[in-house]
Amino acid sequence: MIDAHIEDIVPVFHVSDMVKSLDYYITNLKFKSGFVSDDYSFAIIKLSQTALHLVKIHKNQFTPVVTYIWYKETDQLAKKLNQGITETPYGMKEFRITDPDGNYLIYGENSE
């Protein structure tokens, strides 16, 4: 067996319009641009120490992805995005949003 040490796992979201998606994530969700290819087919956006890869692909060629984001100050972000918070039986405060291409992002933090 290989002794592997995972440093990070990065979700890859397929998007149909890179400019629209970058604007959505940067303007609404506080992500920062890390890299955008010259032809706008690939981008890396960052939030704190976490990255998200965006890959441009035709809308009918992919299935949306669900990503869970552990986030501090979930209440404030939910309020900014006009989202309601759900208290889960497993001790989390969460809300879910959908990006312009149907990818789901679930934001959550410990209720305590």
C-alpha positions in Angstrom: 0.0 0.0 0.0 1.2 3.5 -0.8 1.6 5.8 2.2 -0.4 8.8 0.7 -0.7 12.2 2.4 -3.6 14.1 0.8 -2.9 17.9 0.9 -6.1 19.1 -0.6 -9.2 18.0 -2.6 -10.4 20.5 -5.2 -13.9 20.4 -6.7 -14.1 20.9 -10.5 -17.2 22.6 -11.7 -18.3 22.6 -15.3 -19.6 26.0 -16.5 -21.1 27.1 -19.7 -20.1 30.8 -19.5 -16.8 31.4 -17.8 -17.2 35.2 -17.6 -20.7 34.9 -16.0 -19.5 32.2 -13.6 -16.4 34.2 -12.5 -18.6 37.2 -11.9 -21.1 35.1 -9.9 -18.4 33.6 -7.6 -16.4 36.7 -7.1 -19.2 39.2 -6.7 -21.6 37.1 -4.7 -19.6 34.5 -2.8 -16.4 36.3 -1.9 -14.1 34.1 -4.0 -10.9 35.7 -5.5 -9.5 35.0 -8.9 -6.4 32.9 -8.8 -5.9 32.1 -12.5 -7.8 32.4 -15.7 -6.6 30.9 -19.0 -6.2 33.2 -21.9 -9.1 31.5 -23.8 -11.3 31.5 -20.7 -11.7 27.7 -20.8 -10.2 27.2 -17.3 -10.1 29.1 -14.0 -9.0 28.7 -10.5 -10.9 30.7 -7.8 -10.0 30.8 -4.2 -11.8 31.3 -0.9 -9.4 31.4 2.1 -7.1 28.4 1.6 -9.7 26.5 -0.5 -9.7 26.4 -4.3 -12.4 25.7 -6.9 -11.6 24.9 -10.5 -14.0 26.0 -13.2 -13.9 24.4 -16.6 -15.9 25.7 -19.6 -17.9 23.0 -21.3 -21.1 22.9 -23.3 -24.1 22.9 -21.0 -25.6 19.6 -22.3 -22.3 17.7 -21.7 -22.2 17.7 -17.9 -24.0 16.9 -14.7 -24.0 19.5 -11.9 -21.8 18.9 -8.9 -22.6 19.2 -5.2 -19.9 20.7 -2.9 -20.0 21.2 0.9 -18.1 24.3 2.1 -17.2 24.6 5.8 -17.6 28.3 6.4 -17.4 30.7 9.3 -20.0 33.3 9.6 -22.6 31.3 7.6 -25.4 33.5 9.0 -23.9 36.7 7.6 -23.3 35.2 4.1 -26.8 33.6 4.1 -28.3 37.0 4.9 -26.3 38.7 2.2 -27.6 36.1 -0.3 -31.2 36.2 1.0 -31.0 32.5 2.0 -32.5 30.9 5.0 -30.5 28.8 7.5 -31.4 25.3 8.3 -30.4 23.7 11.7 -29.5 20.1 11.0 -29.9 17.1 13.4 -26.2 16.6 13.1 -25.3 19.9 14.6 -24.7 22.2 11.6 -26.2 25.5 10.4 -26.5 25.3 6.6 -27.8 26.9 3.5 -27.7 25.8 -0.1 -27.3 27.9 -3.3 -27.1 27.0 -6.9 -24.7 28.7 -9.3 -25.8 29.8 -12.9 -25.0 26.3 -14.3 -26.9 24.3 -11.6 -23.9 23.3 -9.4 -24.9 23.2 -5.7 -22.8 24.7 -2.9 -23.9 23.9 0.6 -22.4 26.2 3.2 -22.3 25.0 6.8 -20.7 25.6 10.2 -21.1 24.0 13.6 -24.2 25.2 15.4 -22.4 25.4 18.7 
